[in-house]
Amino acid sequence: MTSQTYPEALQKQLDAIVSSCPLVPVITIDRPEDALPLGKALVEGGVRILEITLRTPHALQAITDLRAALPEVWVGVGTVATVEQFKAAEDAGAQFVITPGSTKELLEYGLTAKIPMLPGVSSLSEVMEGYRLGYRAFKFFPAEVAGGVSALKAFSGPFPNVKFCPTGGITREKAKEYLALPNVLAVGGSWLTPKDAITAGDWRQIRTIAEESLAAI
């Protein structure tokens, strides 16, 4: 059992990231040429955090390109399931890592990583394991399936100093309800990046969705 705990410096960096914008777009890059115009449209709409998911082979290069093109925003990687993927994200220049769930290996690697991690949890048992290692912020996923707002209200009882970024099944209309909770830092969602708009290259629509979503909360 490791005696290390999550470094305060990484926790402060994570706090700075998630406090920069209440909405975190979940971005999947199917075509490499979409990465920059999509990222720029979201930023023009007011978004300050970009989560590029490792769901396609174009993700890591997109992170590198977006970091270079948009230095004023936070660019990180989501859907990280292994330590090897975590290391690849670091090498690509990601500024944070988000995982769909938690494993012992990922939690322990995060203690010595170069960038902060938001571990995925869906139960109090998973929160307890991360908490034991010093983690105080988690991704709550899949939020709507795992109990939604009611679950997060219940989590605040035993863990009043733990914060969450719920993701999964959340709509623009639901986002405001989540963000009203004192233990919610930000909300992640794919509604900010509808596939049909990306396929059509309708970057104006992407920018408008971001603007309207931020205005609605």
BAMIVO-261055 format. One record per residue (C-alpha): residue number from 1; residue in three letters; x, y, z. Coordinates in pm, 1 decimal, padded with zeros to 6 digits. Each point is the difference from the previous one (the first is absolute). Example, Ala and Ser with C-alpha at 12.3 -4.5 7.8 and 13.67 -1.06 7.14 Angstrom:
<recs>
     i    aa         xx         yy         zz
     1   ALA    01230.0   -00450.0    00780.0
     2   SER    00137.0    00344.0   -00066.0
</recs>
This chain:
<recs>
     i    aa         xx         yy         zz
     1   MET    00000.0    00000.0    00000.0
     2   THR    00142.5    00337.0   -00098.9
     3   SER    00076.2    00257.8    00267.2
     4   GLN   -00011.6    00287.1   -00248.6
     5   THR   -00289.2    00240.4   -00025.9
     6   TYR   -00120.8    00218.8   -00283.2
     7   PRO    00228.3    00307.7   -00019.6
     8   GLU   -00149.1    00331.3    00103.9
     9   ALA    00158.3    00166.9   -00304.2
    10   LEU   -00189.6   -00227.3   -00238.0
    11   GLN   -00324.2    00054.8    00190.7
    12   LYS    00045.1    00376.6   -00024.7
    13   GLN    00066.1   -00028.0   -00371.7
    14   LEU   -00314.6   -00208.6   -00044.7
    15   ASP   -00199.0    00254.0    00202.2
    16   ALA    00126.1    00277.4   -00229.1
    17   ILE   -00102.0   -00196.6   -00308.6
    18   VAL   -00353.9   -00090.8    00102.9
    19   SER   -00066.1    00344.6    00146.7
    20   SER    00083.9    00165.1   -00333.2
    21   CYS   -00327.3   -00109.8   -00163.3
    22   PRO   -00315.3   -00174.4    00132.2
    23   LEU   -00044.8   -00202.6   -00320.7
    24   VAL    00239.3   -00262.0   -00134.1
    25   PRO   -00072.4   -00111.0   -00357.0
    26   VAL    00055.5   -00369.9   -00064.6
    27   ILE    00173.6    00000.0   -00339.2
    28   THR    00052.0   -00293.8   -00234.4
    29   ILE    00220.2    00063.3   -00302.9
    30   ASP   -00105.6   -00223.4   -00290.2
    31   ARG    00183.4    00207.3   -00261.2
    32   PRO    00336.2    00166.3    00077.2
    33   GLU   -00092.6    00311.0   -00196.5
    34   ASP   -00293.6    00070.9    00234.2
    35   ALA    00209.5    00044.9    00314.9
    36   LEU    00111.8    00361.4   -00040.8
    37   PRO   -00320.3    00155.5   -00136.9
    38   LEU   -00205.8   -00188.0    00258.8
    39   GLY    00223.1    00110.6    00285.2
    40   LYS    00003.2    00358.9   -00122.7
    41   ALA   -00380.7    00007.0   -00032.3
    42   LEU   -00042.8   -00121.0    00358.1
    43   VAL    00248.8    00256.9    00128.3
    44   GLU   -00170.8    00278.0   -00195.2
    45   GLY   -00321.7   -00110.5    00173.0
    46   GLY    00158.3    00051.2    00341.7
    47   VAL    00127.3   -00349.0    00086.0
    48   ARG    00336.6   -00012.6    00177.5
    49   ILE    00048.2   -00377.5    00045.5
    50   LEU    00026.6   -00255.5   -00281.0
    51   GLU   -00018.5   -00373.1    00078.4
    52   ILE    00118.0   -00207.5   -00296.5
    53   THR   -00111.0   -00360.3    00045.7
    54   LEU    00225.2   -00292.8   -00087.1
    55   ARG   -00272.9   -00157.4   -00209.7
    56   THR    00176.6    00040.8   -00334.2
    57   PRO    00363.1   -00021.5   -00116.0
    58   HIS    00001.8    00374.3   -00071.9
    59   ALA   -00038.9    00112.6    00361.7
    60   LEU    00363.7    00040.2    00106.1
    61   GLN    00102.2    00197.6   -00307.1
    62   ALA   -00307.0    00219.5    00046.0
    63   ILE    00112.9    00078.4    00354.3
    64   THR    00344.8    00100.4   -00119.7
    65   ASP   -00145.1    00219.4   -00274.9
    66   LEU   -00258.4    00165.2    00225.7
    67   ARG    00258.0    00075.8    00267.6
    68   ALA    00208.2    00183.1   -00259.7
    69   ALA   -00293.1    00184.4   -00159.2
    70   LEU   -00195.5    00089.0    00315.2
    71   PRO    00247.3    00071.4    00282.0
    72   GLU   -00262.2    00197.4    00193.3
    73   VAL   -00215.9   -00305.5    00077.7
    74   TRP    00046.8   -00329.6    00183.6
    75   VAL    00030.9   -00301.8   -00227.5
    76   GLY   -00016.7   -00347.9    00148.2
    77   VAL   -00089.4   -00356.8   -00075.2
    78   GLY   -00296.5   -00215.3    00096.3
    79   THR   -00084.8   -00371.0   -00015.1
    80   VAL    00342.2   -00093.5    00139.0
    81   ALA   -00024.1   -00361.6    00116.1
    82   THR    00363.6   -00108.6    00044.8
    83   VAL    00328.2    00135.5    00132.9
    84   GLU    00145.9   -00032.0   -00349.7
    85   GLN   -00270.6    00230.3   -00134.9
    86   PHE    00067.1    00242.9    00285.4
    87   LYS    00368.6    00013.9   -00092.1
    88   ALA   -00082.1    00049.4   -00368.1
    89   ALA   -00228.6    00290.8    00094.4
    90   GLU    00280.8    00160.3    00200.1
    91   ASP    00236.5   -00038.7   -00297.0
    92   ALA   -00259.6    00159.8   -00231.0
    93   GLY   -00014.6    00309.5    00220.5
    94   ALA   -00331.9   -00058.8    00175.8
    95   GLN   -00050.7    00224.1    00303.0
    96   PHE   -00234.8   -00235.0    00184.2
    97   VAL   -00133.0   -00355.2   -00016.0
    98   ILE   -00356.6   -00120.9    00055.5
    99   THR   -00079.3   -00368.8    00041.3
   100   PRO   -00337.9   -00175.1   -00041.9
   101   GLY    00063.9   -00211.2    00309.3
   102   SER    00272.7   -00066.8    00255.3
   103   THR    00257.5   -00275.3    00030.1
   104   LYS    00268.8   -00046.1    00262.5
   105   GLU    00267.7    00041.9   -00267.7
   106   LEU   -00141.2    00328.5   -00132.5
   107   LEU   -00058.2    00147.3    00344.3
   108   GLU    00353.3   -00083.1    00109.1
   109   TYR    00159.0    00126.5   -00321.4
   110   GLY   -00188.8    00325.1    00043.1
   111   LEU    00188.9    00064.0    00324.1
   112   THR    00328.0    00048.3   -00188.4
   113   ALA   -00131.8    00122.5   -00336.6
   114   LYS    00096.9    00329.9   -00160.3
   115   ILE   -00361.1    00111.0   -00044.5
   116   PRO   -00314.2   -00026.2    00216.2
   117   MET   -00258.3   -00274.8   -00035.7
   118   LEU   -00374.4    00005.3    00052.9
   119   PRO   -00078.0   -00365.8    00079.0
   120   GLY   -00334.2   -00141.0   -00105.2
   121   VAL   -00234.6   -00134.9    00268.6
   122   SER   -00359.1   -00116.0    00013.4
   123   SER   -00023.1   -00118.0    00361.7
   124   LEU    00102.4    00098.5    00351.3
   125   SER    00234.3   -00299.8    00016.6
   126   GLU    00198.8    00141.5   -00292.0
   127   VAL    00002.7    00344.9    00161.0
   128   MET    00135.0   -00156.6    00319.8
   129   GLU    00287.1   -00168.2   -00183.1
   130   GLY    00102.4    00323.3   -00169.0
   131   TYR   -00051.7    00198.7    00318.4
   132   ARG    00237.4   -00231.5    00187.3
   133   LEU    00273.1    00101.0   -00245.5
   134   GLY   -00070.6    00371.0    00036.4
   135   TYR   -00225.2    00064.3   -00298.8
   136   ARG   -00266.8    00259.6    00073.8
   137   ALA   -00156.8    00049.5   -00344.6
   138   PHE   -00156.4   -00263.6   -00224.0
   139   LYS   -00188.4   -00046.5   -00324.0
   140   PHE   -00345.9   -00140.6    00079.2
   141   PHE   -00082.7   -00232.2   -00290.2
   142   PRO   -00238.8   -00099.3   -00146.6
   143   ALA   -00177.6    00272.6    00194.1
   144   GLU   -00361.9   -00047.5   -00100.6
   145   VAL    00017.1   -00380.2    00014.8
   146   ALA    00187.4    00001.3    00332.1
   147   GLY   -00260.3    00204.6    00187.5
   148   GLY    00042.7    00352.5   -00129.6
   149   VAL   -00061.1    00300.1    00222.1
   150   SER   -00151.6   -00213.0    00279.2
   151   ALA    00312.7   -00214.9    00022.2
   152   LEU    00230.9    00300.6    00019.6
   153   LYS   -00211.9    00150.0    00277.0
   154   ALA    00037.6   -00326.6    00191.3
   155   PHE    00376.5   -00010.9   -00062.9
   156   SER    00040.1    00339.2    00169.8
   157   GLY   -00099.6   -00149.7    00336.5
   158   PRO    00296.7   -00231.3    00063.8
   159   PHE    00236.2    00204.3   -00219.5
   160   PRO   -00076.6    00371.1    00044.5
   161   ASN    00343.8    00107.1   -00129.9
   162   VAL   -00009.4   -00203.2   -00321.6
   163   LYS   -00092.3    00163.1   -00331.6
   164   PHE   -00131.1   -00152.8   -00321.6
   165   CYS   -00020.7    00059.1   -00373.6
   166   PRO   -00306.0   -00199.7   -00110.1
   167   THR   -00004.6   -00127.3   -00357.9
   168   GLY   -00221.1   -00243.3   -00188.2
   169   GLY   -00350.8    00055.2   -00128.4
   170   ILE   -00008.6    00362.9    00112.2
   171   THR   -00183.6    00248.7   -00219.8
   172   ARG    00027.1    00377.1   -00013.8
   173   GLU   -00323.6    00021.3    00198.0
   174   LYS    00129.6   -00235.7    00270.7
   175   ALA    00338.8    00169.0    00031.1
   176   LYS   -00137.2    00289.4    00204.3
   177   GLU   -00150.4   -00239.2    00254.8
   178   TYR    00333.6   -00175.5    00048.1
   179   LEU    00195.9    00324.1    00023.9
   180   ALA   -00231.8    00121.6    00276.1
   181   LEU    00143.6   -00270.0    00227.9
   182   PRO    00280.9    00121.5    00229.2
   183   ASN    00209.9   -00310.8   -00069.8
   184   VAL   -00006.0    00039.6   -00379.8
   185   LEU    00293.8    00183.0   -00158.5
   186   ALA   -00094.6   -00028.3   -00365.3
   187   VAL   -00215.5   -00209.7   -00232.4
   188   GLY    00119.7   -00201.2   -00297.7
   189   GLY   -00214.3   -00065.3   -00301.9
   190   SER   -00007.5   -00106.5   -00362.2
   191   TRP   -00298.2    00222.9   -00077.1
   192   LEU    00255.5    00276.1   -00055.2
   193   THR    00146.3   -00190.3   -00295.0
   194   PRO   -00284.4   -00158.6   -00201.3
   195   LYS    00135.1   -00241.6   -00257.8
   196   ASP   -00220.2    00125.0   -00283.3
   197   ALA    00129.9    00355.4    00037.4
   198   ILE    00361.4   -00121.4    00005.1
   199   THR   -00052.6   -00222.0   -00303.8
   200   ALA   -00151.2    00295.7   -00186.7
   201   GLY    00280.5    00231.2    00110.6
   202   ASP   -00259.5    00234.4    00147.9
   203   TRP    00233.6    00178.8    00239.9
   204   ARG   -00240.0    00289.8    00041.1
   205   GLN   -00255.0   -00240.0    00147.9
   206   ILE    00262.4   -00137.5    00240.4
   207   ARG    00087.1    00351.6    00113.1
   208   THR   -00366.8    00087.1    00047.3
   209   ILE   -00066.0   -00314.2    00205.7
   210   ALA    00292.5    00088.6    00227.6
   211   GLU   -00117.5    00359.7    00039.5
   212   GLU   -00360.6   -00098.4    00072.3
   213   SER    00100.0   -00279.6    00238.5
   214   LEU    00218.5    00231.8    00207.8
   215   ALA   -00271.1    00266.4    00000.1
   216   ALA   -00256.6   -00255.2    00119.5
   217   ILE    00191.1   -00077.9    00319.6
</recs>
